[in-house]
Amino acid sequence: MTTWIVVGIVVLIGLWLIMTYNGLVGGRTQTQTAWSQIDVQLKRRHDLIPNLVQVVKDAMGYEQETLIKVIQARNNAVAASGPAQAGPAEAALSVATRGLMGLVESYPQLKANDNVKALQEELVSTENKIAFARQFYNDSVGSYNTRRQTFPAVLAAQSLGFGPAELFTMPDAEKEVPKVALR
């Protein structure tokens, strides 16, 4: 009789470990998939920016400093890996790109250029896709981290090799509301 009780307890513990492990694997996989979606959108953005810089380069000959900042920020963003490095690098790229867009607005010939308009629209669309992908990723990370930290999974998560996942956050400077000066 006691043998059956011990076997029953061992089976229950085994089933619990299997279910916990499978749930954590699913959460980790969803988080990795969500990060790869951000990566796809960031690559798209990284590919668009040189095209925009090339189109405006000739018309903005004496604004080379702005163009250099954009290219440097893009290169830093491309080199970043993982959420901890990508957040600040992408924030710097956003700031540099906004500066470029501001300059484009002050050049009527560029503002009217169809290629510039198309690239600007594509960049805005990509920025929106990045925002949605980032939100989905952070939701996935939140779910995964919550699952691995709640009882009873917390008893097995660390020993099974399930560490915390990083959120994709932006630096505080990027969170500030931009100041608009109207004349």
C-alpha positions in Angstrom: 0.0 0.0 0.0 2.8 2.5 0.9 4.6 1.5 -2.3 1.6 2.7 -4.3 1.5 6.0 -2.4 5.2 6.5 -3.0 4.8 5.6 -6.7 1.8 7.9 -7.0 3.8 10.8 -5.4 6.8 10.2 -7.7 4.4 10.1 -10.8 2.8 13.4 -9.7 6.1 15.1 -9.1 7.3 13.8 -12.5 4.2 15.1 -14.3 4.5 18.4 -12.5 8.2 18.7 -13.7 7.2 17.8 -17.2 4.4 20.3 -17.3 6.5 23.1 -15.7 9.4 22.4 -18.1 7.2 22.4 -21.2 5.5 25.6 -20.1 8.8 27.3 -19.5 10.2 26.1 -22.9 7.0 27.5 -24.5 7.5 30.9 -22.8 11.2 31.1 -23.6 10.5 30.2 -27.3 7.8 32.8 -27.6 10.1 35.4 -26.2 12.9 34.4 -28.6 10.4 34.5 -31.5 9.2 37.9 -30.4 12.8 39.2 -30.3 13.4 37.9 -33.8 10.4 39.9 -35.0 11.9 43.1 -33.5 15.2 42.1 -35.2 13.5 41.9 -38.6 11.9 45.3 -38.2 15.2 46.9 -37.0 17.0 45.4 -40.0 14.4 46.9 -42.3 14.9 50.3 -40.6 18.7 49.9 -40.8 18.4 49.2 -44.5 16.1 52.2 -45.2 18.3 54.8 -43.5 21.3 54.6 -45.9 18.8 55.0 -48.8 17.3 58.1 -47.2 20.8 59.5 -46.4 21.9 58.9 -50.0 18.9 60.7 -51.5 19.3 63.8 -49.3 23.1 63.8 -49.4 23.6 65.9 -52.5 21.0 68.5 -51.6 22.3 68.9 -48.1 26.0 69.2 -48.9 26.9 71.5 -46.0 24.8 69.5 -43.5 27.3 66.6 -43.5 27.6 66.5 -39.7 23.9 65.5 -39.4 24.4 62.8 -42.1 27.5 61.5 -40.4 25.6 61.3 -37.0 22.8 59.3 -38.6 25.2 56.8 -40.3 27.2 56.4 -37.0 24.1 55.9 -35.0 22.9 53.3 -37.6 26.2 51.5 -37.5 26.1 51.4 -33.7 22.5 50.0 -33.8 23.4 47.3 -36.3 26.3 46.2 -34.1 24.1 46.0 -30.9 23.0 42.6 -29.8 20.2 41.7 -27.4 17.7 44.0 -25.7 20.2 45.6 -23.3 22.5 46.9 -26.1 19.8 47.5 -28.7 17.6 49.8 -26.6 20.1 52.6 -26.2 21.5 52.2 -29.7 18.1 52.3 -31.3 17.2 55.3 -29.2 20.3 57.2 -30.4 19.3 56.2 -34.0 15.8 57.5 -33.5 17.2 60.9 -32.3 19.6 61.1 -35.2 16.9 60.2 -37.7 14.5 62.8 -36.2 17.3 65.4 -36.7 17.6 64.4 -40.3 13.9 64.5 -40.9 13.8 68.0 -39.3 16.5 69.2 -41.7 14.6 67.6 -44.7 11.6 69.8 -43.7 13.8 72.9 -44.2 14.7 72.0 -47.8 11.7 72.6 -50.1 13.3 70.7 -53.0 13.7 67.6 -50.7 10.3 68.0 -49.1 8.8 67.8 -52.6 11.0 64.9 -53.8 8.9 61.8 -54.3 11.8 59.5 -53.3 12.2 61.3 -50.0 8.5 61.2 -49.4 8.4 57.5 -50.0 11.3 56.8 -47.8 9.9 58.9 -45.0 6.6 57.1 -45.2 8.4 53.7 -45.2 10.4 54.8 -42.2 7.3 55.9 -40.3 5.6 52.6 -41.1 8.7 50.7 -39.9 8.8 52.7 -36.7 5.2 51.7 -36.0 6.0 48.1 -36.7 9.0 48.3 -34.3 6.8 49.7 -31.6 4.2 46.9 -32.0 6.9 44.3 -32.1 8.6 45.8 -29.0 5.3 45.7 -27.2 4.6 42.1 -28.1 8.2 41.2 -27.1 7.9 42.9 -23.7 4.5 41.2 -23.1 6.1 37.8 -23.9 9.0 38.6 -21.6 6.6 39.6 -18.8 4.6 36.4 -19.2 7.7 34.2 -19.3 9.3 36.0 -16.3 6.1 35.8 -14.3 5.7 32.1 -15.0 9.3 31.3 -14.0 9.0 33.3 -10.8 5.6 32.1 -9.6 5.0 29.1 -7.3 5.5 26.2 -8.0 7.5 26.8 -11.1 10.0 28.9 -9.2 11.1 25.7 -7.4 12.3 24.1 -10.6 12.9 27.0 -13.1 16.5 27.9 -12.1 17.7 24.4 -11.7 16.2 23.5 -15.2 18.2 26.4 -16.7 15.5 28.9 -17.2 16.9 32.3 -16.3 15.2 35.7 -16.6 14.6 37.3 -20.0 15.5 41.0 -20.6 12.9 43.6 -21.4 13.6 45.9 -24.4 13.6 49.3 -22.8 14.5 52.7 -24.0 16.7 55.1 -22.1 15.0 57.8 -20.0 16.0 60.5 -22.5 14.0 58.8 -25.2 10.9 58.7 -23.0 10.8 62.5 -22.6 8.1 64.3 -24.5 9.7 66.3 -27.3 9.6 70.1 -27.0 7.9 71.9 -29.8 8.6 75.6 -30.4 6.0 77.4 -32.5 6.9 80.7 -34.0 
